[in-house]
Amino acid sequence: MVREPVRIKWIWPVLVVIILLGVPWYLPQGTIEPVIMGFPYWAFISFLMTAILSLFLGYVINRCWDMETLLDNSSGKDKGGERK
């Protein structure tokens, strides 16, 4: 059986939450204070959520996606490189 992240139900709500939190629409309009590391806090929140999104997608790819099974099934070759 090929494991595909699309079929794992818990991934979708987590992905949506990370994306929604990464777009700071929930903050008051026009505010730039406080400044964190030289950036307005909304930009820092957006940058932080982008990093979290990257880490989450890396986790999903490494832990939830079985590419070896997919490659074995699609190539029609065994481990010796010959056709079955």
Distance bins in CASP14 RR format, pairs under 12 A and 6 or more apart:
PFRMAT RR
TARGET T0000
AUTHOR 0000-0000-0000
RMODE 2
METHOD distances of the structure
MODEL  1
1 7 0 0 0 0 0 1 0 0 0 0 0
1 66 0 0 0 0 1 0 0 0 0 0 0
1 69 1 0 0 1 0 0 0 0 0 0 0
1 70 0 0 0 0 0 1 0 0 0 0 0
1 73 0 0 0 0 1 0 0 0 0 0 0
2 64 0 0 0 0 0 1 0 0 0 0 0
2 65 0 0 0 0 1 0 0 0 0 0 0
2 66 1 0 0 1 0 0 0 0 0 0 0
2 67 0 0 0 0 1 0 0 0 0 0 0
2 68 0 0 0 0 1 0 0 0 0 0 0
2 69 1 0 1 0 0 0 0 0 0 0 0
2 70 1 0 1 0 0 0 0 0 0 0 0
2 71 0 0 0 0 1 0 0 0 0 0 0
2 72 0 0 0 0 1 0 0 0 0 0 0
2 73 1 0 0 1 0 0 0 0 0 0 0
2 74 0 0 0 0 1 0 0 0 0 0 0
3 11 0 0 0 0 0 1 0 0 0 0 0
3 60 0 0 0 0 0 1 0 0 0 0 0
3 61 0 0 0 0 0 1 0 0 0 0 0
3 62 0 0 0 0 0 1 0 0 0 0 0
3 63 0 0 0 0 1 0 0 0 0 0 0
3 64 1 0 0 1 0 0 0 0 0 0 0
3 65 1 0 0 1 0 0 0 0 0 0 0
3 66 1 0 1 0 0 0 0 0 0 0 0
3 67 0 0 0 0 1 0 0 0 0 0 0
3 68 0 0 0 0 0 1 0 0 0 0 0
3 69 1 0 0 1 0 0 0 0 0 0 0
3 70 0 0 0 0 1 0 0 0 0 0 0
3 73 0 0 0 0 0 1 0 0 0 0 0
4 11 0 0 0 0 0 1 0 0 0 0 0
4 60 0 0 0 0 0 1 0 0 0 0 0
4 61 0 0 0 0 0 1 0 0 0 0 0
4 64 0 0 0 0 1 0 0 0 0 0 0
4 65 1 0 0 1 0 0 0 0 0 0 0
4 66 0 0 0 0 1 0 0 0 0 0 0
4 67 0 0 0 0 0 1 0 0 0 0 0
4 69 0 0 0 0 0 1 0 0 0 0 0
4 70 0 0 0 0 1 0 0 0 0 0 0
5 11 1 0 1 0 0 0 0 0 0 0 0
5 12 0 0 0 0 1 0 0 0 0 0 0
5 14 0 0 0 0 0 1 0 0 0 0 0
5 15 0 0 0 0 1 0 0 0 0 0 0
5 56 0 0 0 0 0 1 0 0 0 0 0
5 57 0 0 0 0 1 0 0 0 0 0 0
5 58 0 0 0 0 0 1 0 0 0 0 0
5 59 0 0 0 0 0 1 0 0 0 0 0
5 60 1 0 1 0 0 0 0 0 0 0 0
5 61 1 0 0 1 0 0 0 0 0 0 0
5 62 0 0 0 0 0 1 0 0 0 0 0
5 63 0 0 0 0 1 0 0 0 0 0 0
5 64 1 0 1 0 0 0 0 0 0 0 0
5 65 1 0 1 0 0 0 0 0 0 0 0
5 66 0 0 0 0 1 0 0 0 0 0 0
5 67 0 0 0 0 0 1 0 0 0 0 0
5 70 0 0 0 0 0 1 0 0 0 0 0
6 12 0 0 0 0 1 0 0 0 0 0 0
6 15 0 0 0 0 0 1 0 0 0 0 0
6 60 0 0 0 0 0 1 0 0 0 0 0
6 64 0 0 0 0 1 0 0 0 0 0 0
6 65 0 0 0 0 1 0 0 0 0 0 0
7 60 0 0 0 0 0 1 0 0 0 0 0
7 64 0 0 0 0 1 0 0 0 0 0 0
7 65 0 0 0 0 0 1 0 0 0 0 0
7 66 0 0 0 0 0 1 0 0 0 0 0
8 14 0 0 0 0 0 1 0 0 0 0 0
8 15 0 0 0 0 0 1 0 0 0 0 0
8 59 0 0 0 0 0 1 0 0 0 0 0
8 60 0 0 0 0 1 0 0 0 0 0 0
8 63 0 0 0 0 1 0 0 0 0 0 0
8 64 1 0 1 0 0 0 0 0 0 0 0
8 65 0 0 0 0 1 0 0 0 0 0 0
8 66 0 0 0 0 0 1 0 0 0 0 0
9 15 0 0 0 0 0 1 0 0 0 0 0
9 64 0 0 0 0 0 1 0 0 0 0 0
10 16 0 0 0 0 0 1 0 0 0 0 0
10 17 0 0 0 0 0 1 0 0 0 0 0
10 56 0 0 0 0 0 1 0 0 0 0 0
10 60 0 0 0 0 0 1 0 0 0 0 0
10 64 0 0 0 0 1 0 0 0 0 0 0
11 17 0 0 0 0 0 1 0 0 0 0 0
11 18 0 0 0 0 0 1 0 0 0 0 0
11 56 0 0 0 0 1 0 0 0 0 0 0
11 57 0 0 0 0 1 0 0 0 0 0 0
11 58 0 0 0 0 0 1 0 0 0 0 0
11 59 0 0 0 0 1 0 0 0 0 0 0
11 60 1 0 1 0 0 0 0 0 0 0 0
11 61 0 0 0 0 0 1 0 0 0 0 0
11 63 0 0 0 0 0 1 0 0 0 0 0
11 64 1 0 0 1 0 0 0 0 0 0 0
11 65 0 0 0 0 0 1 0 0 0 0 0
12 18 0 0 0 0 0 1 0 0 0 0 0
12 19 0 0 0 0 0 1 0 0 0 0 0
12 56 0 0 0 0 0 1 0 0 0 0 0
12 60 0 0 0 0 0 1 0 0 0 0 0
12 64 0 0 0 0 0 1 0 0 0 0 0
13 19 0 0 0 0 0 1 0 0 0 0 0
13 20 0 0 0 0 0 1 0 0 0 0 0
13 56 0 0 0 0 0 1 0 0 0 0 0
14 20 0 0 0 0 0 1 0 0 0 0 0
14 21 0 0 0 0 0 1 0 0 0 0 0
14 52 0 0 0 0 0 1 0 0 0 0 0
14 53 0 0 0 0 1 0 0 0 0 0 0
14 55 0 0 0 0 0 1 0 0 0 0 0
14 56 1 0 0 1 0 0 0 0 0 0 0
14 57 0 0 0 0 0 1 0 0 0 0 0
14 59 0 0 0 0 1 0 0 0 0 0 0
14 60 0 0 0 0 1 0 0 0 0 0 0
14 64 0 0 0 0 0 1 0 0 0 0 0
15 21 0 0 0 0 0 1 0 0 0 0 0
15 22 0 0 0 0 0 1 0 0 0 0 0
15 49 0 0 0 0 0 1 0 0 0 0 0
15 52 0 0 0 0 0 1 0 0 0 0 0
15 53 1 0 0 1 0 0 0 0 0 0 0
15 56 1 0 0 1 0 0 0 0 0 0 0
15 57 0 0 0 0 1 0 0 0 0 0 0
15 58 0 0 0 0 0 1 0 0 0 0 0
15 59 0 0 0 0 0 1 0 0 0 0 0
15 60 0 0 0 0 1 0 0 0 0 0 0
15 64 0 0 0 0 0 1 0 0 0 0 0
16 22 0 0 0 0 0 1 0 0 0 0 0
16 23 0 0 0 0 0 1 0 0 0 0 0
16 53 0 0 0 0 0 1 0 0 0 0 0
16 56 0 0 0 0 0 1 0 0 0 0 0
17 23 0 0 0 0 0 1 0 0 0 0 0
17 49 0 0 0 0 1 0 0 0 0 0 0
17 52 0 0 0 0 0 1 0 0 0 0 0
17 53 0 0 0 0 0 1 0 0 0 0 0
17 56 0 0 0 0 0 1 0 0 0 0 0
18 45 0 0 0 0 0 1 0 0 0 0 0
18 46 0 0 0 0 0 1 0 0 0 0 0
18 48 0 0 0 0 0 1 0 0 0 0 0
18 49 1 0 0 1 0 0 0 0 0 0 0
18 50 0 0 0 0 1 0 0 0 0 0 0
18 51 0 0 0 0 0 1 0 0 0 0 0
18 52 1 0 1 0 0 0 0 0 0 0 0
18 53 1 0 1 0 0 0 0 0 0 0 0
18 54 0 0 0 0 1 0 0 0 0 0 0
18 55 0 0 0 0 1 0 0 0 0 0 0
18 56 1 0 0 1 0 0 0 0 0 0 0
18 57 0 0 0 0 1 0 0 0 0 0 0
18 59 0 0 0 0 0 1 0 0 0 0 0
18 60 0 0 0 0 0 1 0 0 0 0 0
19 25 0 0 0 0 0 1 0 0 0 0 0
19 46 0 0 0 0 0 1 0 0 0 0 0
19 49 1 0 0 1 0 0 0 0 0 0 0
19 50 0 0 0 0 1 0 0 0 0 0 0
19 52 0 0 0 0 0 1 0 0 0 0 0
19 53 1 0 0 1 0 0 0 0 0 0 0
19 56 0 0 0 0 0 1 0 0 0 0 0
19 57 0 0 0 0 0 1 0 0 0 0 0
20 26 0 0 0 0 1 0 0 0 0 0 0
20 45 0 0 0 0 0 1 0 0 0 0 0
20 46 0 0 0 0 0 1 0 0 0 0 0
20 49 0 0 0 0 1 0 0 0 0 0 0
20 53 0 0 0 0 0 1 0 0 0 0 0
21 27 0 0 0 0 0 1 0 0 0 0 0
21 42 0 0 0 0 0 1 0 0 0 0 0
21 45 1 0 0 1 0 0 0 0 0 0 0
21 46 0 0 0 0 1 0 0 0 0 0 0
21 48 0 0 0 0 1 0 0 0 0 0 0
21 49 1 0 1 0 0 0 0 0 0 0 0
21 50 0 0 0 0 0 1 0 0 0 0 0
21 52 0 0 0 0 1 0 0 0 0 0 0
21 53 0 0 0 0 1 0 0 0 0 0 0
21 56 0 0 0 0 0 1 0 0 0 0 0
22 42 0 0 0 0 1 0 0 0 0 0 0
22 43 0 0 0 0 0 1 0 0 0 0 0
22 44 0 0 0 0 0 1 0 0 0 0 0
22 45 1 0 0 1 0 0 0 0 0 0 0
22 46 1 0 1 0 0 0 0 0 0 0 0
22 47 0 0 0 0 1 0 0 0 0 0 0
22 48 0 0 0 0 1 0 0 0 0 0 0
22 49 1 1 0 0 0 0 0 0 0 0 0
22 50 1 0 0 1 0 0 0 0 0 0 0
22 51 0 0 0 0 0 1 0 0 0 0 0
22 52 0 0 0 0 1 0 0 0 0 0 0
22 53 1 0 0 1 0 0 0 0 0 0 0
23 42 0 0 0 0 1 0 0 0 0 0 0
23 43 0 0 0 0 0 1 0 0 0 0 0
23 45 0 0 0 0 1 0 0 0 0 0 0
23 46 1 0 0 1 0 0 0 0 0 0 0
23 49 0 0 0 0 1 0 0 0 0 0 0
23 50 0 0 0 0 0 1 0 0 0 0 0
23 53 0 0 0 0 0 1 0 0 0 0 0
24 30 0 0 0 0 0 1 0 0 0 0 0
24 31 0 0 0 0 1 0 0 0 0 0 0
24 32 0 0 0 0 0 1 0 0 0 0 0
24 39 0 0 0 0 0 1 0 0 0 0 0
24 40 0 0 0 0 1 0 0 0 0 0 0
24 41 0 0 0 0 1 0 0 0 0 0 0
24 42 1 0 1 0 0 0 0 0 0 0 0
24 43 0 0 0 0 1 0 0 0 0 0 0
24 44 0 0 0 0 1 0 0 0 0 0 0
24 45 1 0 1 0 0 0 0 0 0 0 0
24 46 1 0 0 1 0 0 0 0 0 0 0
24 47 0 0 0 0 0 1 0 0 0 0 0
24 48 0 0 0 0 0 1 0 0 0 0 0
24 49 0 0 0 0 1 0 0 0 0 0 0
24 50 0 0 0 0 0 1 0 0 0 0 0
25 42 0 0 0 0 1 0 0 0 0 0 0
25 45 0 0 0 0 0 1 0 0 0 0 0
25 46 0 0 0 0 0 1 0 0 0 0 0
26 42 0 0 0 0 1 0 0 0 0 0 0
26 45 0 0 0 0 1 0 0 0 0 0 0
26 46 0 0 0 0 0 1 0 0 0 0 0
26 49 0 0 0 0 0 1 0 0 0 0 0
27 33 0 0 0 0 0 1 0 0 0 0 0
27 34 0 0 0 0 0 1 0 0 0 0 0
27 40 0 0 0 0 1 0 0 0 0 0 0
27 41 1 0 0 1 0 0 0 0 0 0 0
27 42 1 0 1 0 0 0 0 0 0 0 0
27 43 0 0 0 0 0 1 0 0 0 0 0
27 44 0 0 0 0 0 1 0 0 0 0 0
27 45 1 0 0 1 0 0 0 0 0 0 0
27 46 0 0 0 0 0 1 0 0 0 0 0
28 40 0 0 0 0 0 1 0 0 0 0 0
28 41 0 0 0 0 0 1 0 0 0 0 0
28 42 0 0 0 0 1 0 0 0 0 0 0
29 42 0 0 0 0 0 1 0 0 0 0 0
30 40 0 0 0 0 1 0 0 0 0 0 0
30 41 0 0 0 0 0 1 0 0 0 0 0
30 42 0 0 0 0 1 0 0 0 0 0 0
31 40 1 0 0 1 0 0 0 0 0 0 0
31 41 1 0 0 1 0 0 0 0 0 0 0
31 42 1 0 0 1 0 0 0 0 0 0 0
31 43 0 0 0 0 0 1 0 0 0 0 0
31 45 0 0 0 0 0 1 0 0 0 0 0
32 38 0 0 0 0 0 1 0 0 0 0 0
32 39 0 0 0 0 1 0 0 0 0 0 0
32 40 1 1 0 0 0 0 0 0 0 0 0
32 41 1 0 0 1 0 0 0 0 0 0 0
32 42 1 0 0 1 0 0 0 0 0 0 0
32 43 0 0 0 0 1 0 0 0 0 0 0
32 44 0 0 0 0 0 1 0 0 0 0 0
33 39 0 0 0 0 0 1 0 0 0 0 0
33 40 1 0 0 1 0 0 0 0 0 0 0
33 41 1 0 0 1 0 0 0 0 0 0 0
33 42 0 0 0 0 0 1 0 0 0 0 0
33 44 0 0 0 0 0 1 0 0 0 0 0
34 40 0 0 0 0 1 0 0 0 0 0 0
34 41 1 0 1 0 0 0 0 0 0 0 0
34 42 0 0 0 0 0 1 0 0 0 0 0
34 43 0 0 0 0 0 1 0 0 0 0 0
34 44 0 0 0 0 1 0 0 0 0 0 0
34 45 0 0 0 0 0 1 0 0 0 0 0
35 41 1 0 0 1 0 0 0 0 0 0 0
35 42 0 0 0 0 0 1 0 0 0 0 0
35 43 0 0 0 0 1 0 0 0 0 0 0
35 44 0 0 0 0 1 0 0 0 0 0 0
36 42 0 0 0 0 1 0 0 0 0 0 0
36 43 0 0 0 0 1 0 0 0 0 0 0
36 44 1 0 1 0 0 0 0 0 0 0 0
36 45 0 0 0 0 1 0 0 0 0 0 0
36 46 0 0 0 0 0 1 0 0 0 0 0
36 47 0 0 0 0 1 0 0 0 0 0 0
36 48 0 0 0 0 1 0 0 0 0 0 0
37 43 0 0 0 0 1 0 0 0 0 0 0
37 44 1 0 0 1 0 0 0 0 0 0 0
37 47 0 0 0 0 1 0 0 0 0 0 0
37 48 0 0 0 0 0 1 0 0 0 0 0
38 44 0 0 0 0 1 0 0 0 0 0 0
38 47 0 0 0 0 0 1 0 0 0 0 0
39 45 0 0 0 0 1 0 0 0 0 0 0
39 46 0 0 0 0 1 0 0 0 0 0 0
39 47 1 0 0 1 0 0 0 0 0 0 0
39 48 0 0 0 0 0 1 0 0 0 0 0
40 46 0 0 0 0 1 0 0 0 0 0 0
40 47 0 0 0 0 0 1 0 0 0 0 0
41 47 0 0 0 0 0 1 0 0 0 0 0
41 48 0 0 0 0 0 1 0 0 0 0 0
42 48 0 0 0 0 0 1 0 0 0 0 0
42 49 0 0 0 0 0 1 0 0 0 0 0
43 49 0 0 0 0 0 1 0 0 0 0 0
43 50 0 0 0 0 0 1 0 0 0 0 0
44 50 0 0 0 0 0 1 0 0 0 0 0
44 51 0 0 0 0 0 1 0 0 0 0 0
45 51 0 0 0 0 0 1 0 0 0 0 0
45 52 0 0 0 0 0 1 0 0 0 0 0
46 52 0 0 0 0 0 1 0 0 0 0 0
46 53 0 0 0 0 0 1 0 0 0 0 0
47 53 0 0 0 0 0 1 0 0 0 0 0
47 54 0 0 0 0 0 1 0 0 0 0 0
48 54 0 0 0 0 0 1 0 0 0 0 0
48 55 0 0 0 0 0 1 0 0 0 0 0
49 55 0 0 0 0 0 1 0 0 0 0 0
49 56 0 0 0 0 0 1 0 0 0 0 0
50 56 0 0 0 0 0 1 0 0 0 0 0
50 57 0 0 0 0 0 1 0 0 0 0 0
51 57 0 0 0 0 0 1 0 0 0 0 0
51 58 0 0 0 0 0 1 0 0 0 0 0
52 58 0 0 0 0 0 1 0 0 0 0 0
52 59 0 0 0 0 0 1 0 0 0 0 0
53 59 0 0 0 0 0 1 0 0 0 0 0
53 60 0 0 0 0 0 1 0 0 0 0 0
54 60 0 0 0 0 0 1 0 0 0 0 0
54 61 0 0 0 0 0 1 0 0 0 0 0
55 61 0 0 0 0 0 1 0 0 0 0 0
55 62 0 0 0 0 0 1 0 0 0 0 0
55 63 0 0 0 0 0 1 0 0 0 0 0
56 62 0 0 0 0 0 1 0 0 0 0 0
56 63 0 0 0 0 0 1 0 0 0 0 0
56 64 0 0 0 0 0 1 0 0 0 0 0
57 63 0 0 0 0 0 1 0 0 0 0 0
57 64 0 0 0 0 0 1 0 0 0 0 0
57 65 0 0 0 0 0 1 0 0 0 0 0
58 64 0 0 0 0 1 0 0 0 0 0 0
58 65 0 0 0 0 1 0 0 0 0 0 0
59 65 0 0 0 0 0 1 0 0 0 0 0
60 66 0 0 0 0 0 1 0 0 0 0 0
61 67 0 0 0 0 1 0 0 0 0 0 0
65 71 0 0 0 0 0 1 0 0 0 0 0
66 72 0 0 0 0 1 0 0 0 0 0 0
66 73 0 0 0 0 0 1 0 0 0 0 0
67 73 0 0 0 0 0 1 0 0 0 0 0
67 74 0 0 0 0 0 1 0 0 0 0 0
67 75 0 0 0 0 0 1 0 0 0 0 0
68 74 0 0 0 0 0 1 0 0 0 0 0
68 75 0 0 0 0 0 1 0 0 0 0 0
68 79 0 0 0 0 0 1 0 0 0 0 0
69 75 0 0 0 0 0 1 0 0 0 0 0
70 76 0 0 0 0 0 1 0 0 0 0 0
71 77 0 0 0 0 1 0 0 0 0 0 0
71 79 0 0 0 0 0 1 0 0 0 0 0
72 78 0 0 0 0 1 0 0 0 0 0 0
72 79 0 0 0 0 1 0 0 0 0 0 0
72 80 0 0 0 0 0 1 0 0 0 0 0
72 81 0 0 0 0 0 1 0 0 0 0 0
72 84 0 0 0 0 0 1 0 0 0 0 0
73 84 0 0 0 0 0 1 0 0 0 0 0
75 81 0 0 0 0 1 0 0 0 0 0 0
75 82 0 0 0 0 0 1 0 0 0 0 0
75 83 0 0 0 0 1 0 0 0 0 0 0
75 84 0 0 0 0 1 0 0 0 0 0 0
76 82 0 0 0 0 1 0 0 0 0 0 0
76 83 1 0 0 1 0 0 0 0 0 0 0
76 84 1 0 1 0 0 0 0 0 0 0 0
77 83 1 0 0 1 0 0 0 0 0 0 0
77 84 1 0 0 1 0 0 0 0 0 0 0
78 84 1 0 1 0 0 0 0 0 0 0 0
END
